[in-house]
Amino acid sequence: MATLQDIGVSAAINILSAFIFLLVFAILRLQPFNDRVYFSKWYLKGLRSSPTHAGAFVRRFVNLDFRSYLKFLNWMPEAIRMPEPELIDHAGLDSAVYLRIYLIGLKIFVPIAFLAWAVLVPVNYTDDNLSIAKVTANVTASDIDKLSISNIPAKSQRFWSHLVMAYAFTFWTCYVLMKEYGKIASLRLQFLASEKRRPDQFTVLVRNVPPDPDESVSELVEHFFLVNHPGHYLTHQVVRDANKLAKLVKKKKKAQNWLDYYQLKYSRNSTIKPVVKTGFLGLWGKKVDAIEFQTAEIERLSIEIASERKRISDDPKSIMPAAFVSFKSRWGAAVCAQTQQSRNPTIWLSEWAPEPRDVYWENLAIPYVSLTIRRLIMGVAFFFLTFFFMIPISLVQSLASIEGIEKIAPFLKPLIERDFVKSFVQGFLPGIVLKLFLIFLPTILMIMAKFEGFTSLSSLERRAAARYYVFNFVNVFLGSVIAGAAFEQLNTFIKQSANEIPKTIGVAIPMKATFFITYIMVDGWAGIAGEILMLKPLIMFHLKNFFLVKTEKDREEAMDPGSLGFNTGEPRIQLYFLLGLVYATVTPLLLPFIIVFFALGFVVFRHQIINVYNQEYESAAAFWPDVHGRIIYALIFSQVVLMGLLSTKKAAQSTPFLIALPVITISFHLYCKGRYEPAFIRYPIEEAMMKDTLERAREPNLNLKGYLQTAYAHPVFKESEEDDEAESNEAFETESTLVATKRQSRRNTPIPSKASVPSSPSLPEVRRDRHQP
């Protein structure tokens, strides 16, 4: 059980770590040779160039202007200064709304913290329940726990204050969430209305195209949409299975990088020819000339790429039953994306196409019929991952304690019994161990999401984020609170009667607040401060710059600005919402630590979004309903926890009044879901028509077909176009001219398309087919 001294030691360590990270960052960002790392977004936008300094050679690498070091903290006000509309134009709506999650945390918890410390802390601290329990019931407790609800005895009238505060916290949280939901829904609609033309505004992804013995997938798609969306269909791009080709292109690019490295190395020292081993990973095998080996490898891969491209072009099996279908207007795309295309709801499935840079091309080749099986498999796998992961986490957490270390290493007992070491172990070690233990989890969850077959990076990240949140809730929160409390009080459980166990659990659960305080300081203070240092991108940039870079294009490709990482960042934030809402009425001491996390995170990530991160896609804040829903779930869980605690405290008079809180919260959530969520799921026809009308008035001669025709070609095909444009166009682009139908039966197309050639005498036959079932 961590004491106030242990928390103080942990706070000192984490504050010092955060200060060192921020200080090192402030110095590194001023150096000219790091400019492309800490201001990469401006370079990618073409708004910044490498700093040049006349004079000494050292000035090209080191900032010798000592006056600039006096203003090393200027990045903080600069990060806050940019207004939100400018931030949206600069970084996109996704980034701006992501930052608002931190602001919501501050809006919710700053007033709650003031109210809790003004009312609940004095109410808790002025009682003496734990002092009596230490003597009579042998309950483990520390001075910090005197500030929690555990310090109030059973049947006390003081619980009315916690009930009133629970209502106040709930109403305030709901009020903030409703205002933010309305604001962000408005921002989304404004963003979509003012946004520049993008291919995804006119394009729909159609999957599960039914097979036809008489027509190819491309012909079938064209005829279906010419018939069912006459006057609106424009063009389409069939989906091809190019995964093998993409892997070959990736291998060739890697070999080219090695060739550039060896050539640069040889040019610097022509007396020694570079050599490489031909075995696995270059660890063993025959030594050969590295330049000749990589040149031969590139030639071999080029032949394989050409062969694979020809196979994809000639083999009908390489075409998947899916296509990107583009329309002449946003209105036409909105109608298609938001309606059922066939009487059979399992075929011709249409949805909004992701923007081209958001498409996850590898999963488009997965047959649609296998998606359900894949997701069932991953659901079962995630279940076992979540619950079996609790075993090693509990084991490692138990070892990261005084008792655990003394048990496995008795010879260390004299050392860890010293005050500072003991405070370090109890106040810092559990949090850092848990943080390290979860380091590979985001990668595992992203692999699982990819296996499930989601077709866009944004949907992959949202899926991984949802599972990461569930994992944190089960393992990090429930695993630490419930299991940890039970283990700590195990000796008491064994010796007391069964009817006393619920009371002991009710007292013990709030005591885990000390563990979460240490975790917040490790993850939320030092961890956030470490994010801004960007140590890995910094090292990788300088390694690539030294070994691979020969041109300005190479130097630009060496930059790795990264992105927000919604799949890891948002679940982390949600854990702090959960902790804050649960412990607001139970242990208010936790709230200031959470407020520091939200404030520091807002400043750090605002700076990163403005200067560093290059967002991979733009979903116009489509993730917000998930964020809102998770905060609501955390609020409901906090109410259930408080009801459980008060029931163990035998607060029979006040506990029934808490039953209304979950009902009110769920009703509020349903109201927000009906009022605001449609703006994030459907695109209003009114908005689409308005934007189309304005565009036609401003650009009456717009060649929309030329703009959309190759927008959704696979990236490997676009790369090949740069090398051989004529060949690529012939092999892969969907031609705009209409083709004659080859169909003998009319099972899927009830009337002839504009591409068919029958004359007017065939029309009666068409009318008869039209009435066939």
Stockholm file with secondary structure:
# STOCKHOLM 1.0

chainA/1-773         MATLQDIGVSAAINILSAFIFLLVFAILRLQPFNDRVYFSKWYLKGLRSSPTHAGAFVRRFVNLDFRSYLKFLNWMPEAIRMPEPELIDHAGLDSAVYLRIYLIGLKIFVPIAFLAWAVLVPVNYTDDNLSIAKVTANVTASDIDKLSISNIPAKSQRFWSHLVMAYAFTFWTCYVLMKEYGKIASLRLQFLASEKRRPDQFTVLVRNVPPDPDESVSELVEHFFLVNHPGHYLTHQVVRDANKLAKLVKKKKKAQNWLDYYQLKYSRNSTIKPVVKTGFLGLWGKKVDAIEFQTAEIERLSIEIASERKRISDDPKSIMPAAFVSFKSRWGAAVCAQTQQSRNPTIWLSEWAPEPRDVYWENLAIPYVSLTIRRLIMGVAFFFLTFFFMIPISLVQSLASIEGIEKIAPFLKPLIERDFVKSFVQGFLPGIVLKLFLIFLPTILMIMAKFEGFTSLSSLERRAAARYYVFNFVNVFLGSVIAGAAFEQLNTFIKQSANEIPKTIGVAIPMKATFFITYIMVDGWAGIAGEILMLKPLIMFHLKNFFLVKTEKDREEAMDPGSLGFNTGEPRIQLYFLLGLVYATVTPLLLPFIIVFFALGFVVFRHQIINVYNQEYESAAAFWPDVHGRIIYALIFSQVVLMGLLSTKKAAQSTPFLIALPVITISFHLYCKGRYEPAFIRYPIEEAMMKDTLERAREPNLNLKGYLQTAYAHPVFKESEEDDEAESNEAFETESTLVATKRQSRRNTPIPSKASVPSSPSLPEVRRDRHQP
#=GR chainA/1-773 SS CCCHHHHHHHHHHHHHHHHHHHHHHHHHTTSGGGHHHHTHHHHHTTCCCCCCCCSCGGGGTSCCCHHHHTTTTTHHHHHHHSCHHHHHHHHCHHHHHHHHHHHHHHHHHHHHHHHHHHHHHHHHHTCCHHHHHHHHTCCCCCGGGGGSGGGSCTTCTTHHHHHHHHHHHHHHHHHHHHHHHHHHHHHHHHHHHHSCCCGGGSEEEEECCCCCSSSCHHHHHHHHHHHHSTTTEEEEEEEECCHHHHHHHHHHHHHHHHHHHHHHHHHHCTTSCCEEECSGGGSSSCEEEHHHHHHHHHHHHHHHHHHHHHHHHHCGGGEEEEEEEEESSHHHHHHHHTSCCSSSTTSSEEEECCCGGGBCHHHHTSCGGGHHHHHHHHHHHHHHHHHHTHHHHHHHHHHSSHHHHHHHCGGGHHHHTSHHHHHHHHHTHHHHHHHHHTTTHHHHHHHHHHHHTCCBHHHHHHHHHHHHHHHIIIIIIIIIIIIHHHHHTHHHHHHSCGGGHHHHHHHHGGGGHHHHHHHIIIIIIIHHHHHHHCHHHHHHHHHHHHHTCCSHHHHHHHCCCCCCCHHHHHHHHHHHHHHHHHHTTTCGGGHHHHHHHHHHHHHHHHHHHHHTCCCSCCCSSTTHHHHHHHHHHHHHHHHHHHHHHHHHTTCTTTGGGGGHHHHHHHHHHHHHHHHTTHHHHCCCHHHHHHHHHHHHHHCTTCCHHHHHTTTTSCHHHHHHHHHCHHHHHHHHSCCSSCCCCCCSSCSSCSSCCTTCCCCGGGHHHHHHHHTCC
#=GC SS_cons         CCCHHHHHHHHHHHHHHHHHHHHHHHHHTTSGGGHHHHTHHHHHTTCCCCCCCCSCGGGGTSCCCHHHHTTTTTHHHHHHHSCHHHHHHHHCHHHHHHHHHHHHHHHHHHHHHHHHHHHHHHHHHTCCHHHHHHHHTCCCCCGGGGGSGGGSCTTCTTHHHHHHHHHHHHHHHHHHHHHHHHHHHHHHHHHHHHSCCCGGGSEEEEECCCCCSSSCHHHHHHHHHHHHSTTTEEEEEEEECCHHHHHHHHHHHHHHHHHHHHHHHHHHCTTSCCEEECSGGGSSSCEEEHHHHHHHHHHHHHHHHHHHHHHHHHCGGGEEEEEEEEESSHHHHHHHHTSCCSSSTTSSEEEECCCGGGBCHHHHTSCGGGHHHHHHHHHHHHHHHHHHTHHHHHHHHHHSSHHHHHHHCGGGHHHHTSHHHHHHHHHTHHHHHHHHHTTTHHHHHHHHHHHHTCCBHHHHHHHHHHHHHHHIIIIIIIIIIIIHHHHHTHHHHHHSCGGGHHHHHHHHGGGGHHHHHHHIIIIIIIHHHHHHHCHHHHHHHHHHHHHTCCSHHHHHHHCCCCCCCHHHHHHHHHHHHHHHHHHTTTCGGGHHHHHHHHHHHHHHHHHHHHHTCCCSCCCSSTTHHHHHHHHHHHHHHHHHHHHHHHHHTTCTTTGGGGGHHHHHHHHHHHHHHHHTTHHHHCCCHHHHHHHHHHHHHHCTTCCHHHHHTTTTSCHHHHHHHHHCHHHHHHHHSCCSSCCCCCCSSCSSCSSCCTTCCCCGGGHHHHHHHHTCC
//
